[in-house]
Amino acid sequence: MRIGVDYTSAVRQGAGIGRLTRCIFQALAEIDHENEYRLFAAMGRGQPSNFPTFQPSNLSNFRLKTIPLSDRELNVVWHRLRLPLPVELITGPVDVFHSPDFTLPPVWRARAVLTVHDLSFLRVPECFTGALRRYLERVVPRSVRRADHVIADSHSTKRDLVELLGTPAGKVTVIHSGVEPRFRPIVDRAALGPVRQRYDLPERFIISVGTLQPRKNFATLVEAFARLKSETGNWKPGARSLKLVIAGGRGWLYEEIFARVEALGLQGDVLFPGFVADEDLPALYNLAEAFVLPSLYEGFGLPPLEAMACGTPVVTSNVSSLPEVVGDAGLMVEPADVESLAVAIERVLEDGGLRREMVQRGLARAKEFTWERAARRLLGVYTRMER
């Protein structure tokens, strides 16, 4: 088969969809040496990628082509102006075309595969700016209808596609994300020093990772942390030094997070190191005493999985895909329940037996998710499209 892929997100986005796309196609390149892959990335003019990616030019059946239009310009052409310019003008003739990032361009003869990571813009619309929500509400359902097959990151997202967009269940395949081998417990604690120094991390902290935006529910996490700090009288010596680190770039509507920190007087206790490089994430999880993500909605939830793979206990929400990912390895609470979130964090920090059990369960759970398995399922979708 000749398979075209919009690889733009892998080249332009550091976290989230960009990393998912890089990982699954890296795994696919390692198992499929027969089909021809024609990847393209909308790079714009003079905009080199700052994010790691595999080198398809070194593989005989993978080719990566960059085009001088930006992803924003392509969106205007394909989704705002709706000009019927088929993607094959970029890829050349292909049998299957895969768009891994929510929207599907015009396709001429190829069978079209679309990945929809979540429908958060429909489930929690209040977490989006008006312009972004209106754009997604218009373009994503139209793309889903036009696609020959849809890939969802979780059974939760598949249910949303069926319930909210009326997508036939047989049209959707669930492909769980994987966790890279580099996410593992690091025994040599001295090796963690450079990352601690690079991000000026405190001696003791709990960690949350994600783009700063309302859906991640970081404001509630700050409130729960404030409650912990106000009840430290019963904690072991040194517990007062505990900090909260929220690592991630600024997205949208994030002002409330900083306002909550200031209102609660936690400026010295809640730290924002910004976007953390891919290669530093394993050390970051290993340095933390717990990982906490009280998200309102996740299409999959890769950070909790990676934290478990590093032997870090996880506290997260009991909604959307998160129970599907974490299973019985973590503690789950209602995302809006500040008191329950604070209690869960305290249990992880103070109950040594529970903590050891969570670490072992998390390590075992993480082993169930591999990028090779994800790549083989993706290859199976492509193969079915050829028939």
DRENGULUM-953557 format. One record per residue (C-alpha): residue in one letter; z, x, y. Coordinates in nm, 2 decimals, decimal comma. Layout:
<rs>
tigu	z	x	y
A	Z	X	Y $
...
</rs>
This chain:
<rs>
tigu	z	x	y
M	0,00	0,00	0,00 $
R	-0,04	0,09	0,36 $
I	0,28	-0,01	0,54 $
G	0,31	-0,02	0,92 $
V	0,65	0,00	1,08 $
D	0,77	-0,03	1,44 $
Y	1,01	0,27	1,44 $
T	1,09	0,25	1,81 $
S	1,46	0,15	1,77 $
A	1,52	0,45	1,55 $
V	1,38	0,69	1,81 $
R	1,52	0,52	2,12 $
Q	1,86	0,38	2,02 $
G	2,16	0,60	1,93 $
A	2,38	0,34	1,76 $
G	2,35	0,00	1,59 $
I	2,00	-0,09	1,49 $
G	1,87	0,25	1,57 $
R	2,10	0,42	1,32 $
L	2,04	0,15	1,06 $
T	1,66	0,20	1,09 $
R	1,69	0,58	1,07 $
C	1,91	0,56	0,76 $
I	1,71	0,31	0,56 $
F	1,37	0,48	0,62 $
Q	1,52	0,82	0,55 $
A	1,63	0,68	0,21 $
L	1,30	0,52	0,16 $
A	1,12	0,85	0,22 $
E	1,32	1,00	-0,05 $
I	1,23	0,75	-0,32 $
D	0,88	0,64	-0,24 $
H	0,61	0,90	-0,25 $
E	0,32	0,67	-0,33 $
N	0,28	0,41	-0,05 $
E	0,14	0,52	0,29 $
Y	0,37	0,46	0,58 $
R	0,24	0,44	0,93 $
L	0,53	0,44	1,17 $
F	0,50	0,42	1,55 $
A	0,74	0,45	1,83 $
A	0,70	0,32	2,19 $
M	0,82	0,62	2,38 $
G	0,69	0,55	2,73 $
R	0,58	0,85	2,94 $
G	0,80	1,16	2,94 $
Q	1,08	1,00	2,75 $
P	1,16	1,22	2,45 $
S	1,41	1,10	2,20 $
N	1,77	1,22	2,22 $
F	1,87	1,08	1,88 $
P	1,83	1,23	1,53 $
T	1,56	1,12	1,30 $
F	1,39	1,24	0,99 $
Q	1,07	1,43	1,02 $
P	0,80	1,21	0,86 $
S	0,53	1,47	0,95 $
N	0,68	1,68	0,67 $
L	0,60	1,41	0,42 $
S	0,25	1,35	0,29 $
N	0,28	0,97	0,29 $
F	0,47	0,93	0,62 $
R	0,32	0,95	0,96 $
L	0,49	0,89	1,29 $
K	0,28	0,81	1,60 $
T	0,41	0,79	1,95 $
I	0,25	0,57	2,21 $
P	0,27	0,61	2,59 $
L	0,40	0,26	2,65 $
S	0,78	0,19	2,66 $
D	0,94	-0,08	2,44 $
R	1,00	-0,28	2,75 $
E	0,63	-0,27	2,83 $
L	0,53	-0,38	2,48 $
N	0,78	-0,67	2,50 $
V	0,61	-0,78	2,82 $
V	0,26	-0,77	2,66 $
W	0,36	-0,93	2,33 $
H	0,65	-1,16	2,40 $
R	0,65	-1,25	2,77 $
L	0,27	-1,26	2,84 $
R	0,20	-1,33	2,47 $
L	-0,13	-1,14	2,47 $
P	-0,28	-1,17	2,12 $
L	-0,32	-0,79	2,08 $
P	-0,26	-0,72	1,71 $
V	-0,02	-0,44	1,62 $
E	-0,30	-0,30	1,40 $
L	-0,45	-0,16	1,72 $
I	-0,17	0,09	1,70 $
T	-0,11	0,13	1,32 $
G	-0,47	0,09	1,20 $
P	-0,54	-0,15	0,91 $
V	-0,22	-0,20	0,70 $
D	-0,13	-0,43	0,41 $
V	0,22	-0,50	0,53 $
F	0,38	-0,47	0,87 $
H	0,75	-0,45	0,92 $
S	0,94	-0,50	1,24 $
P	1,30	-0,40	1,19 $
D	1,44	-0,52	1,53 $
F	1,44	-0,90	1,57 $
T	1,09	-0,96	1,72 $
L	0,75	-0,97	1,56 $
P	0,43	-0,86	1,75 $
P	0,09	-1,03	1,68 $
V	-0,04	-0,93	1,34 $
W	-0,40	-0,96	1,23 $
R	-0,43	-0,94	0,86 $
A	-0,11	-0,77	0,74 $
R	0,17	-0,96	0,57 $
A	0,45	-0,96	0,82 $
V	0,82	-0,86	0,74 $
L	1,09	-0,91	1,00 $
T	1,45	-0,79	1,00 $
V	1,70	-1,02	1,18 $
H	2,03	-0,84	1,20 $
D	2,23	-1,14	1,34 $
L	2,21	-1,46	1,53 $
S	2,50	-1,39	1,76 $
F	2,30	-1,52	2,06 $
L	2,32	-1,86	1,90 $
R	2,67	-1,84	1,74 $
V	2,85	-1,68	2,04 $
P	2,61	-1,74	2,33 $
E	2,89	-1,69	2,58 $
C	2,89	-1,32	2,49 $
F	2,54	-1,27	2,64 $
T	2,39	-1,26	2,99 $
G	2,19	-1,56	3,07 $
A	1,86	-1,37	3,09 $
L	1,91	-1,19	2,76 $
R	2,02	-1,51	2,58 $
R	1,72	-1,71	2,70 $
Y	1,48	-1,43	2,59 $
L	1,63	-1,41	2,24 $
E	1,64	-1,79	2,20 $
R	1,27	-1,80	2,28 $
V	1,14	-1,50	2,10 $
V	1,35	-1,46	1,78 $
P	1,30	-1,81	1,64 $
R	0,92	-1,78	1,70 $
S	0,92	-1,45	1,53 $
V	1,11	-1,58	1,23 $
R	0,86	-1,87	1,19 $
R	0,56	-1,64	1,20 $
A	0,70	-1,39	0,96 $
D	0,59	-1,40	0,59 $
H	0,94	-1,28	0,49 $
V	1,27	-1,21	0,67 $
I	1,53	-0,95	0,59 $
A	1,90	-1,03	0,68 $
D	2,17	-0,77	0,69 $
S	2,42	-1,00	0,51 $
H	2,46	-1,33	0,33 $
S	2,64	-1,45	0,65 $
T	2,32	-1,39	0,86 $
K	2,11	-1,55	0,59 $
R	2,32	-1,86	0,61 $
D	2,28	-1,86	0,99 $
L	1,90	-1,83	0,95 $
V	1,90	-2,13	0,72 $
E	2,14	-2,34	0,91 $
L	2,05	-2,26	1,27 $
L	1,67	-2,20	1,25 $
G	1,58	-2,40	0,94 $
T	1,44	-2,10	0,76 $
P	1,37	-2,16	0,39 $
A	1,63	-1,97	0,19 $
G	1,36	-1,83	-0,04 $
K	1,20	-1,67	0,26 $
V	1,51	-1,45	0,33 $
T	1,62	-1,14	0,14 $
V	1,96	-0,99	0,20 $
I	1,97	-0,61	0,23 $
H	2,32	-0,47	0,29 $
S	2,34	-0,15	0,49 $
G	2,47	0,17	0,33 $
V	2,71	0,44	0,42 $
E	2,60	0,80	0,44 $
P	2,77	1,07	0,22 $
R	2,89	1,25	0,53 $
F	3,14	0,97	0,59 $
R	3,42	1,09	0,36 $
P	3,78	1,21	0,39 $
I	3,80	1,56	0,55 $
V	4,07	1,76	0,38 $
D	4,04	2,06	0,61 $
R	4,22	1,93	0,92 $
A	4,13	2,24	1,12 $
A	3,77	2,13	1,10 $
L	3,85	1,82	1,30 $
G	3,98	2,03	1,60 $
P	3,64	2,07	1,78 $
V	3,59	1,69	1,78 $
R	3,94	1,62	1,91 $
Q	3,88	1,87	2,19 $
R	3,53	1,75	2,27 $
Y	3,65	1,40	2,34 $
D	3,99	1,49	2,46 $
L	4,16	1,28	2,19 $
P	4,53	1,23	2,17 $
E	4,75	1,35	1,87 $
R	4,80	0,99	1,74 $
F	4,56	0,70	1,80 $
I	4,40	0,40	1,65 $
I	4,02	0,37	1,69 $
S	3,76	0,11	1,75 $
V	3,39	0,18	1,77 $
G	3,12	-0,03	1,92 $
T	2,91	-0,10	2,23 $
L	3,13	-0,23	2,51 $
Q	3,04	-0,60	2,53 $
P	3,22	-0,94	2,49 $
R	3,13	-0,99	2,12 $
K	3,33	-0,69	2,01 $
N	3,64	-0,87	2,15 $
F	3,79	-0,55	2,28 $
A	3,99	-0,73	2,55 $
T	4,19	-0,91	2,27 $
L	4,24	-0,57	2,10 $
V	4,38	-0,43	2,43 $
E	4,63	-0,73	2,44 $
A	4,74	-0,67	2,08 $
F	4,79	-0,30	2,16 $
A	5,00	-0,39	2,46 $
R	5,22	-0,61	2,24 $
L	5,27	-0,32	2,00 $
K	5,36	-0,09	2,29 $
S	5,62	-0,34	2,42 $
E	5,79	-0,36	2,08 $
T	5,81	0,01	1,99 $
G	6,19	0,01	1,98 $
N	6,19	-0,04	1,60 $
W	5,92	0,22	1,54 $
K	5,97	0,56	1,40 $
P	6,03	0,85	1,64 $
G	5,71	0,95	1,81 $
A	5,54	0,61	1,78 $
R	5,55	0,56	2,16 $
S	5,29	0,83	2,19 $
L	5,03	0,61	2,00 $
K	4,71	0,55	2,19 $
L	4,41	0,32	2,15 $
V	4,06	0,48	2,16 $
I	3,76	0,25	2,21 $
A	3,45	0,46	2,15 $
G	3,11	0,32	2,26 $
G	2,86	0,31	2,54 $
R	2,87	0,04	2,80 $
G	2,66	-0,26	2,72 $
W	2,70	-0,58	2,92 $
L	2,97	-0,80	3,06 $
Y	3,23	-0,53	2,98 $
E	3,42	-0,55	3,31 $
E	3,69	-0,77	3,16 $
I	3,79	-0,50	2,91 $
F	3,88	-0,26	3,19 $
A	4,04	-0,53	3,40 $
R	4,27	-0,62	3,10 $
V	4,37	-0,26	3,06 $
E	4,46	-0,23	3,43 $
A	4,64	-0,57	3,44 $
L	4,86	-0,46	3,14 $
G	4,93	-0,12	3,29 $
L	4,77	0,07	3,00 $
Q	4,55	0,31	3,19 $
G	4,71	0,61	3,02 $
D	4,72	0,45	2,68 $
V	4,37	0,31	2,63 $
L	4,10	0,57	2,63 $
F	3,72	0,53	2,66 $
P	3,54	0,84	2,55 $
G	3,20	0,67	2,58 $
F	2,92	0,70	2,32 $
V	3,01	0,93	2,03 $
A	2,74	1,14	1,88 $
D	2,64	1,05	1,52 $
E	2,75	1,38	1,38 $
D	3,10	1,34	1,53 $
L	3,18	1,00	1,39 $
P	3,32	1,11	1,05 $
A	3,57	1,34	1,22 $
L	3,66	1,06	1,46 $
Y	3,75	0,82	1,18 $
N	3,94	1,09	1,00 $
L	4,15	1,17	1,30 $
A	4,25	0,81	1,36 $
E	4,55	0,64	1,19 $
A	4,37	0,31	1,16 $
F	4,04	0,15	1,25 $
V	4,05	-0,19	1,42 $
L	3,76	-0,42	1,51 $
P	3,85	-0,78	1,60 $
S	3,49	-0,88	1,65 $
L	3,39	-1,24	1,72 $
Y	3,07	-1,20	1,51 $
E	2,89	-0,92	1,32 $
G	2,56	-0,93	1,14 $
F	2,70	-0,66	0,91 $
G	2,96	-0,44	1,05 $
L	2,88	-0,08	0,98 $
P	3,18	0,09	1,15 $
P	3,44	-0,07	0,92 $
L	3,25	0,04	0,62 $
E	3,22	0,40	0,75 $
A	3,59	0,40	0,84 $
M	3,68	0,30	0,48 $
A	3,45	0,57	0,34 $
C	3,66	0,82	0,55 $
G	3,98	0,70	0,40 $
T	4,09	0,52	0,72 $
P	4,27	0,18	0,68 $
V	4,08	-0,11	0,84 $
V	4,20	-0,41	1,03 $
T	3,92	-0,65	1,13 $
S	3,82	-1,02	1,18 $
N	3,79	-1,28	0,91 $
V	3,46	-1,42	1,05 $
S	3,09	-1,38	0,99 $
S	2,99	-1,09	0,77 $
L	3,31	-0,89	0,80 $
P	3,48	-1,03	0,49 $
E	3,16	-0,97	0,30 $
V	3,17	-0,60	0,39 $
V	3,54	-0,52	0,38 $
G	3,64	-0,74	0,08 $
D	4,00	-0,70	-0,02 $
A	4,01	-0,34	0,11 $
G	4,12	-0,43	0,47 $
L	4,35	-0,66	0,65 $
M	4,17	-0,95	0,82 $
V	4,29	-1,18	1,10 $
E	4,16	-1,46	1,32 $
P	3,98	-1,27	1,61 $
A	4,15	-1,47	1,88 $
D	4,50	-1,44	1,74 $
V	4,67	-1,16	1,94 $
E	5,00	-1,19	1,76 $
S	4,84	-1,17	1,41 $
L	4,63	-0,87	1,51 $
A	4,93	-0,69	1,65 $
V	5,13	-0,76	1,33 $
A	4,84	-0,64	1,11 $
I	4,81	-0,31	1,30 $
E	5,18	-0,25	1,28 $
R	5,19	-0,32	0,90 $
V	4,92	-0,06	0,85 $
L	5,10	0,20	1,06 $
E	5,45	0,14	0,92 $
D	5,41	0,03	0,55 $
G	5,33	0,35	0,36 $
G	5,27	0,18	0,03 $
L	5,03	-0,07	0,19 $
R	4,85	0,21	0,37 $
R	4,80	0,41	0,05 $
E	4,67	0,10	-0,13 $
M	4,43	0,03	0,16 $
V	4,30	0,38	0,16 $
Q	4,22	0,37	-0,21 $
R	4,06	0,03	-0,20 $
G	3,86	0,12	0,10 $
L	3,72	0,43	-0,06 $
A	3,62	0,23	-0,37 $
R	3,47	-0,05	-0,16 $
A	3,26	0,19	0,04 $
K	3,10	0,34	-0,27 $
E	2,94	0,00	-0,34 $
F	2,71	0,03	-0,04 $
T	2,44	0,30	-0,05 $
W	2,13	0,36	0,15 $
E	1,94	0,43	-0,17 $
R	2,02	0,08	-0,29 $
A	1,91	-0,07	0,04 $
A	1,59	0,13	0,04 $
R	1,50	0,01	-0,32 $
R	1,55	-0,35	-0,21 $
L	1,33	-0,30	0,09 $
L	1,06	-0,14	-0,13 $
G	1,09	-0,45	-0,35 $
V	1,02	-0,67	-0,05 $
Y	0,71	-0,47	0,04 $
T	0,59	-0,49	-0,32 $
R	0,63	-0,87	-0,34 $
M	0,43	-0,90	-0,01 $
E	0,13	-0,72	-0,17 $
R	0,09	-0,98	-0,44 $
</rs>
